Amino acid sequence: MAVRVKICGITRLEDALFAANAGADALGFVFYDKSPRRIDADQAACICRALPPFITRVGLFVNASADEVHSVLQRVPLDVLQFHGDETPAYCAQFGKSYLKAVRVTAATDLLKYAADFEAACGLLLDAYVPGVRGGTGVTFDWKLVPKQCPQPVILSGGLTPENVNDAIRQTRPWAVDVSSGVESARGIKDMHKVAQFIANAKAS
């Protein structure tokens, strides 16, 4: 089966529609004030409603209050929530939505324990650890740290590009790959050639 592809950090309708038409399976919208790819709920709602069928719409949050998440959900038709902070399993499960739990991986990270703690998650998103930064760093981590057997689907993230995604997939065999900065011309602005090349290379792996 082909690896699924998520293009994250979408801020413009034209980027979203291009990625969808190029074969992206999911698009990510960042609701985190400190991110250069932050989008407000009204903008995200307009983009989500313009998407063609069968594109998964993912909302990314970092240590947000429950009220903030509920407020976004009232306005934006999200399919999946993605939590990139220090959220607990109980917190993640309270919204009645499928969710991904992001893990910033180091050599000391016990990914199998994360999988057990977040057994209700629909997948674990594995990202690079960079102090003070929650995703979108453009930095890879040691792919050898990804367990060969993980109870949840693995979504590989962190420093992926059109040039390295094929090798990343061969080494880790993830369910999906997630890219943001690796397909940009500027922060929050997608490079359409890179998006198309990334998707094509990932799907061909």
N, C-alpha and C positions, 0 to 999 in steps of 0.2 A: 504494500500500500504506500502511496505517496505521502511524504511528510507534509503536515499542515503548516501553513505560513500565516503569521500574524505580523502586520505592519503597525507599529505603535507610534504614539506621539502625533496623531493626525490633528492638524489644525485648520485645514482648508478643504472645502468641498471638492475642488478639482483633484487634489491628491487622493482623497478617499475614492472617488469614482475611477480614477486611473488604476489604483491598486486593486480595486474590485474587478475591473475589467481585465487586469493582467493575471488574475487567478488567485489573489489573496483569499484566504479562508476567514480571516478575522481582522478587525481594525481596532486599535486601542486609542482611548481618549483619556488624557491625563487631567485629573481633578486634584491637583496638588500645587499650592501657591508658589512653592520654591522652584518648580520646574520651568525651564524655558519653553517647554512644550505645553504648558497649561492651556486649557480651553475652558470657557465658561459654559454653563449648562445650556443656555439658549443657543449658542453656536453649535454645540454638540448635538442638540436635539434636531436642529435644521439639517445637519449632515446625516445623522442616523435615519431620518425619515426619507431622505433622498436615495438611500442605498438600495441596490437591487436585492431580490430575495436570496436567502441562504448565506448571507454574510453575517458572521457573529460579531456583535457589537460589545466591546469590553471596556468597562470603566475602571480606571486605575486610581487608587486612593492610598494615602500614606498617613497612618495614625489620625484619621479623620474622626470627628465625633459621629455618633450614630445619627444624630439629627441632620448632619451635613450629607451623609450618604442617602438618607431617606429623602431629603430635599432634591438631590440630583435625580433619584429614581422617579420622583413624581413628575419630572420634566423631561427626562431623557429615556427613550426606550432601550435600555441596556439589557443584554442577554446574560452576561457574565460579569462578576466583580473580581477585581484583581487587587490584592492587598500587599503593599510593599513595605509596611512598617513593622511594628512590634505587636500587631493584633493577636489576640488569643483565639483559639478555636471557637469558643462560645461567641465572641464578638463577630467573627466572620460568618457564622451560621445564622445570625439573627435576622437577616434581610430577606429570607425566602428566595434567594437566587443561588444558582451555581457559582462557585468561586474558585479562584486560583490563589494559592499562597506563594508569594515570592520568597526566595531564600538567597541571601548574599553569601556565596560559598567561599570558605577558606579551607585550608588543610585540616583545621580542627572541627569543622562542621560535621555533625552526625546526621546525614541526610535520611537515613532509615528511621532515626528517632523523629525527625520532622514529619516524615510520612506517617508514622504511627500517631503522632500528636494531632495532625491535621488529616485524619482518615476520612473526614467528610468532604474534603476538598476534591474538586474534579481533576485537579492536577497540581503539581509543584513546578513553579517557574524558577529555574536556576540562573542566577545572575552573578556577576563579579562583585566582590566586596571592595568598595572604595570608601574610605572614611568620610562621613558627612554627606555622601551622595547616594540617592535612592534611585538607581537605574539611569539609563541613557548616558552611560559613562564612555562608551566606546572601548571599554577594556574587557579583555577575555580573562577567563580563569582556567585553571588546569582541568581539562576535560577528563583526565583520568580519574578525577574525584567523583564522577557520576557513577552511581551504583549500576552494576549490570542488571540487577533485578530490583525494581522499585515498585511498591504496591500501587502507586498512582502513576498516571501518565506524566512524563517529563516534558516540559517545555524549555528548550535551551535558549538562553539569552546571554547578552554580555559580549560586546565587541564583534558581533557577527557582521560580515560584509559579503558582497557577491563573490569575492575572491576566496574566502575561507569557509563559506557555509557548507560546501560539499564535503570538505575534510571533517568539519565538525559533526556532520550527520553520520559519516562513516565511523567515526570514533565513538559516538555516544548513543546512536540509534534512538533519538528522541521521538516522541509522538508529534511534536511540533517545534518550530523555531520561531523566535520573536526578534524583530529588528526595529531599531529606531534611528540612532545616529548614523549607523552604517549605510543608510540609503538617503542621506540628506545632502542638500547643497548649502543649507544654512540651518540653524537650530529651528526646528518646527516646520521647515520647508523641505518637502521631499524632492529628490532628484528622480525624475520619471524613468530615465535610462537605468539608474541603479536599482530602482524598485523592480522594474521588469526583469533585469538580469538576476537579481537576488531570487525572485520567485521562480524563474526558469531553472536556475541552478539547483535550488532546493528541491523542486519537484522532480528533477532528473536524477537525484541522488539514489 
